[in-house]
Amino acid sequence: MLLPTKGVSPDRALITIGSELLEELRDPLSVSALWRRYDSRQREAKTSGRITFDWFSLALATLYAMGLIDMFDDGRVRRTHVSH
């Protein structure tokens, strides 16, 4: 699920979807706005296996668990800044 396996294709792995979501998070967005943006991009690309909102939310939870995104008090999602 997290990484590609013989049962999960690379384009459906949560880590792949998470990286695509991070690309969309140039500015803080609400979860629904991020979903609309991501879903719209999927429709334009005409991918064969579109991602459902459930899978999208799992990818968000994965990013949060990895410390790559954070939430504002108003519910908007943002990328975290990792210092090296």
C-alpha positions as CSV (number, residue, x, y, z in Angstrom):
1,M,0.0,0.0,0.0
2,L,2.7,2.5,1.0
3,L,5.1,1.3,-1.6
4,P,4.5,-0.5,-4.9
5,T,4.1,-4.2,-4.7
6,K,2.8,-6.9,-7.0
7,G,-0.7,-6.0,-5.8
8,V,-0.3,-2.2,-5.8
9,S,0.9,-0.5,-9.0
10,P,3.5,2.3,-8.7
11,D,0.9,5.0,-9.7
12,R,-1.4,3.8,-6.9
13,A,1.2,3.5,-4.1
14,L,0.5,6.0,-1.3
15,I,4.1,7.3,-1.5
16,T,3.5,8.2,-5.2
17,I,0.2,9.9,-4.6
18,G,1.7,11.7,-1.6
19,S,4.5,13.1,-3.8
20,E,1.8,14.4,-6.3
21,L,-0.1,16.0,-3.4
22,L,3.1,17.7,-2.2
23,E,3.5,19.2,-5.7
24,E,0.0,20.6,-5.5
25,L,0.6,22.2,-2.0
26,R,2.5,25.2,-3.3
27,D,0.2,27.3,-1.0
28,P,-1.8,26.1,2.0
29,L,-5.2,24.7,0.9
30,S,-8.2,23.2,2.5
31,V,-8.5,19.4,2.1
32,S,-11.5,19.8,-0.2
33,A,-9.6,22.3,-2.4
34,L,-6.6,20.0,-2.5
35,W,-8.9,17.1,-3.5
36,R,-10.6,19.2,-6.3
37,R,-7.2,20.2,-7.6
38,Y,-5.8,16.7,-7.5
39,D,-9.0,15.1,-9.0
40,S,-9.1,17.7,-11.8
41,R,-5.4,16.9,-12.6
42,Q,-6.4,13.2,-12.8
43,R,-9.2,13.9,-15.1
44,E,-7.0,16.0,-17.4
45,A,-4.4,13.3,-17.5
46,K,-7.1,10.7,-18.2
47,T,-5.4,8.1,-16.0
48,S,-6.9,4.7,-16.3
49,G,-7.3,4.0,-12.5
50,R,-8.5,7.2,-10.9
51,I,-7.8,7.6,-7.2
52,T,-10.8,7.7,-4.8
53,F,-11.2,10.2,-2.0
54,D,-10.5,7.3,0.5
55,W,-7.1,6.6,-1.1
56,F,-6.4,10.4,-1.3
57,S,-7.1,10.7,2.5
58,L,-4.8,7.7,3.2
59,A,-2.1,9.5,1.3
60,L,-2.6,12.7,3.3
61,A,-2.5,10.7,6.5
62,T,0.8,9.1,5.4
63,L,2.3,12.5,4.6
64,Y,1.2,13.7,8.1
65,A,2.7,10.7,9.8
66,M,5.9,11.3,8.0
67,G,5.9,14.9,9.2
68,L,5.8,16.3,5.6
69,I,2.5,18.2,6.0
70,D,0.8,20.1,8.8
71,M,-2.6,21.7,9.4
72,F,-3.4,25.3,10.3
73,D,-6.0,25.9,13.0
74,D,-8.5,26.9,10.2
75,G,-8.1,23.4,8.6
76,R,-5.9,24.3,5.7
77,V,-3.1,21.9,4.9
78,R,0.5,23.1,4.2
79,R,3.9,21.6,3.5
80,T,6.2,21.5,6.4
81,H,9.7,23.0,6.1
82,V,12.3,20.5,7.0
83,S,15.6,22.0,8.2
84,H,18.8,20.1,7.3
